[in-house]
Amino acid sequence: RFLPDGKRLVYLSYLQAQDFSLLDLDTRTTRPITRLENRGRLRWFDVTPDGQFLVFDRLRTNANVVLIELSKRP
């Protein structure tokens, strides 16, 4: 998903990993956003309209909705 500025992109490196990364298109640098231990099954993700947060849900024993601030480094 593109962030509202159109200069950064949140993506899954590959679906089985279910870890998100952030690509800065100006600098062409990538940084990891998540390192999930109990991954469950990812069903959906998006970036909030203000570009501040990544939100996603995953299915484990119970469903989880997760909100991660994008300005924070892991």
Secondary structure, DSSP 8 states (H G I E B T S, - for coil): -B-TTSSEEEEESSTTT--EEEEETTTTEEEE----SS--EEEEEEE-TTSSEEEEEEESSSEEEEEEETTS--
